[in-house]
Amino acid sequence: MEQDLAKLGLAPATEMRRGIPYTVIPAGRGWCQAVYAPPEAWPPGAEVCAIVRWRPDAAFRRDRTTGRVPAGAEIHWKLRTRAMLRDLEAAGYLAVVSGPPRSPRLHPHEDILIWRLGPGAHWSWPPHEAWDGMDPARPNHQREYRPRARDPWALLSTTLGEYRVGSDHGRALAESIDAVLWPQQAEYCARVRWQPHPKYQRRPGDDHAPPGAAAHWKAGVHRLTHRLTGAGYRVRTAEHPASPDRDDEVGLLVWRGPLPFSYDE
């Protein structure tokens, strides 16, 4: 994907000057980089997926000290986003600006989700106007205070409290996830990584996990999912299940908010 971005003139180029490589940013267009997207957050039917992160041209970036946004920043943001969507689609990708809205006044960059479908899959996502009317994506430049009792990160950490190192049920770690990957109408979203108990982890160089690992994985992920849904969260795993013989952990997309629209709508 980085190579495709370079071919489209969206990524920084390398220029040799007196034998020394220099990074050259495209003038007036901003620049892009490919960012990892975990499989549990991929669109349905995706065979490969990533985030294209675009940063505006230096002339249109928000001043970190004063908070001032240059004149023309909004237009620059919109025009470049439309142009990138056209270029990415012409390169054979499906491309969407998904998730809660982002803008140059509140965010340092725009994210575009790109993917290619697997054999036999059909493009049925996202639903029309899926994120219309939502609050700006978080985090952003607005200062926001929430009492700990209402802090979604604190609430999720409490839910996962028993899943610490050495737990018989495995270990669970919560981490933030980019807003471009949030499900429709999600009010809060995070990624939870479940890791098996050390005695069921595949050792370096081994082709297979220890005996009993498959049952441990199945029971551990089922128990964690049940705990999260019981606490009011909605949970999604990858379309292609993780395997103890191939993977080191299982990723879960966890969010609160109305149920997402059906992929068939």
Salt bridges, closest charged atoms under 4 A:
GLU15 OE2 - ARG17 NE 2.87
GLU40 OE2 - ARG191 NE 2.45
GLU74 OE2 - ARG105 NE 3.56
GLU110 OE1 - ARG102 NE 2.48
ASP111 OD1 - ARG53 NE 2.88
ASP111 OD1 - HIS109 ND1 3.41
GLU129 OE2 - HIS128 NE2 3.25
GLU144 OE2 - ARG146 NE 3.29
GLU162 OE1 - ARG223 NH1 2.98
GLU162 OE2 - ARG227 NH1 3.29
GLU175 OE2 - ARG191 NH1 3.26
GLU175 OE1 - ARG193 NH1 3.19
ASP178 OD1 - ARG53 NH2 2.94
ASP245 OD2 - HIS208 ND1 3.83
ASP247 OD2 - ARG246 NH2 3.20
ASP248 OD1 - ARG202 NH2 3.63
GLU249 OE2 - ARG193 NE 2.98
